[in-house]
């Protein structure tokens, strides 16, 4: 089976909405641990060819990305030593990026990491980055201002989080960020900001919103009148989803395979999602053969097209 946009076989994926005149941006890690990417030429439009984003010798294991609240994207990747690297776009939607840097050891003094999620914040701050350490502890760092300096990493178990194996986050279409994690028992938990760039509620869980046991999660803010949407993989590699009826509001029941109304979803082992800079969301899924599939919204917060390819 061909992969979406002629993608190579991939182990990991991460997506982000760009600023400027382009649409989304997608990264992937290949089986030889190279970092590749492609971008949308216009919001909701066609896509570029894949290109090598970070040359050897630094082999990449995990990747995540976010805007910084000034329109420029930032991407983080861990290497084979589980040290953290970072690169930053020089202008919104631009072709030029800073070289990948790890601050001489690990970016921002990060410990060894297993998984990451980054989200653009509302308010006066920039991005916030969460990471799971090799001890399953959730930690976080945030940008004091858009494109500016970063805080020190939090103490382990940020906001009293349970031990975690996966994390995902998104704005909720009201400037407040929502964050989800899977604990060591594959149970889902959720926490959200009380104001844009501000404080946080307590954790809700386990099995937030009556979720089944899950093995992967991805989230994106929607345009239109809705809030965020969350996707997850169950233990049978099937895609489930739930969405927020209004920005910052209540959530729909979970829907299993066929959630998009366009027929069964492909079995998947990894997920990534982002807005396309036109308010419509695009979702990507890696199948067990490491082929890439994708599906897009027809309108902001609306229905979905069919899976491609």
N, C-alpha and C positions, 0 to 999 in steps of 0.2 A: 504494500500500500504506500502511495506517495505521502510525504509529509507536507503540512501547510507551508506555503511560501518556499517550497523546496528546501526545507530545513534539514541540516544534518541530524544524525542521531544525537539525542541530548540526554543528559543525566539530571540537570536542574534547569529551571527557568525562573525569570523574574521580569515584571513589566511595570511601566510607569507612564503617566501622562506627562508630555512635555509642555513647556511654555512656547511662546512664539507662534509661528505659522504652521508648525508640523503637528502630527498627531501623537500616537503612542510610541513607545520605545521598548523593545524586547531584548533581553539578554538570555543566553543559554550557555551551559557548560557541556562540552563534548566529552566522549568517552576517553580522550587523551588529556582531559582536564584543561583544555584551552577555553578561554572566554570569548564567545562570539556574540554579535548583535545585529539587529536590523531595525529600521525605523519607518514610520508612516510618513509619506511625503507631504500629505495634507490631512487635516482632521477627518477621519472616516474614509480616507482615500487609499491609494495603492501603497505598496511596501517596497523598500529598497532590497537589494541583495544582501545576503549575510556577509559580514566582514569580521576579521579578527580584531578583538577589542583590547586585548592585553597579551603581549608576546611572552614566550618563555623567558626566564626559567621558572617564574612563579606559577606553579600549577594551582588551579582554582578548584575548590570543593563546594563552596556555597556562594550565592549571590543574592543581593537585594538592592532596591533602589527607591528613590523618592525625589520629589521636587523640594526645594528649600524655601518656599514662600516668596522667592524673588523670580520665579520662572525657570531658574537653572536647575538641572537634575544633578543628583549625586548618586554614585553607585559604589557599593562595598562588596568585597569578595574576600573569602578566607582562602589561605593557601594550604599546602599539604602539611604544614606544621601547625595549622589551625590558628595562625596569626592573621590579623585583619589588615586589609589594604583598602584604599579609597581613591576615587577620581571624581573630578567635578567639571561640569560643563562651564565654559567661559561666557556663554550668553544663552538666553532662552531659545531652545530649539536649534542651537548652533552645531556646527560640525567639529568644533575644537574642544578638547578636554585637557585638563591638567594631567600630567603623568600619574600613574598609580603610585601612591606613596604609603608607606607603613610607619612613618615617623621614626625610622631607624630600628624598629623592633615590631610593634603592632600598633595600628592607628589609634590615636588618643589613649594609648596605654591599655588597650583592651587585653583581657586574659584570653586564654585559648577558648575558641567558640565552636559550637556545633550548628546553630541555626540562628537566623536573623529575620527581622521585619522592620521596615522604615516607613514613616508616614509624614506627609506635609501637615503641619499644624495650622489652625487658624490663629487669629490674634496677632500679637507683635513678635512672636517667635518664629523660628524656621522649622527644620525637620526634627523629629524625634526618632531615635533608633533603639530598638530592643534586640537583645541577643540572649541566647541560652548557652551557658557555659558547659564544659565537659562534665560538670557535676549536676546538670539539669537545673541550674539556678538561673532565674530570669533577672537580667540587669538592664539598665537603660542609660542613655545619654541624650541630651537635647541641645539644640542650637539656640543661643540667647537671642539672636536676631537673624533675619533672613540673610543667608550667605555668610553669617558671622561665626564667632567662636563657639566652641562646644563646652558643655559642662563636663565635670568629672563623671565617671561611671558611678551609678548608684551602688549602694550595698546590695549583696545578693538577696534574692527573693523580693524584687521591686514591688512596692505596695502590698507586701505580704502574699505574693503569688505562690501557689503550690509548685512543687517540682514539675518542670515542663519538658516536653519533647518537641513541640511545634508552636509557632506563634504567627499571627497575622493581624493586620490592622488597616483601618480606613477612616477617612472623615465621613461624617453622617449627613452631609449636605446642609449642615448648620454651623460649620466651623469647629465642632467638637469631634475629637477622635474616638473611635471605638476600637478596642483591642480584644483579641480572643487567643486563648492558649489551650493546648491539649496537655493534660497531666500524664503521669506515668501509667495510668490505667486507661488511657485513651478517652478520658472524659473531658468535655468541653466546658470552659469557663469564660466569662466575659467581664469587662470593666470599661467604663467610658468617662470622658472628661465632663465636668460640670459647666465649663465655659471654654471658649476658644483659647487654646494655649494655657489653660488653667489647671485646677486641681482635678482629682479623680474620685469616682464613687468607690465603694467596696466591691470586691469580686462577687459575681453571681455564678453559682454552680454548686456541685458538678452537674453535668448533663444539662447545661444551659439550653433553654427553649426546647427541652425534651429531646435533645440530640441523641442519636445512637452512638455506639463506640466508633471513633473515627481515627484515621491514620494520617490525614493531611488536611490543611485548610488554606483558603485564599479569600481575600475581601477586596471590595472596591466601592467607592462612593458612586452613586448614580446621579444623573442629571434629572430634570423634570421635578415632579412633586414628591418623589420618594426620597428615602435616605440611603443607607448603605445596603449592599447585598453580600452575603457570605456563602461560599461554596465549601464542600467538604467531601472527602472520600471515606466510604465505609470499609469494613474489613474485606469486602468482596470486590474492591476497586471500583465501586459504583459512585457516581457523582450525586450528591444531595445539595439542596440550596434552600435558603430562607432569605427574605428581604424585609426591609423596614418600610411600613406603609407611608410614613411621613418622616421628614428630617428629625432625627433624634427620638422618634416615636416607637410604637410597638412593632412587633415582628410577626410575620406570617408563620404558619406551621411549616415544618420541613417537607419538602417534596423530593422524592427519590428519582431514579432513572426516568428520563423523560420530563424533567422539571421545566424545560424550555417550551414544551408543547410542540416540539418538532420531531418527536420520536426518540428512541433510546439514545442515551449518551454513550460515547466510547468508554470502555474500561480504562482507568487512568491510575497512574502512580504519583503524578505531580500536577499541580494547578498553579496558574498565575492569572491575574486580572488587572485591568486598568481602564480608565476612561480614555477616549480617543481625541480629547481636546474639542469635541463637539457635544459633550454631554452623554454620548452613547458609550456603553461599556463593551469591551472585548474580553473574552475568556479563552485561555489556552489550556490544553490538557496533554500531558505526555502519556502515551499508552505503554503497556508492559514491554513492547518491542522497541521503545524509545523513539517512536514516531510522534510528530507533533500534530495536534488537531486544534481547531479554533471555531468559535461561534461569536456572533456580534448581535447587538441590539438593533432593532429597526428604528427606534425612536428613544428619546430620553426617558428612562424609567419605564419603557414600554416592552413590547414583545420582541422575540428573538428570531433571527434567521436560522437556517439549517447549519449543522456542523460541516466544516470543510477540513480536509477533502472528503 
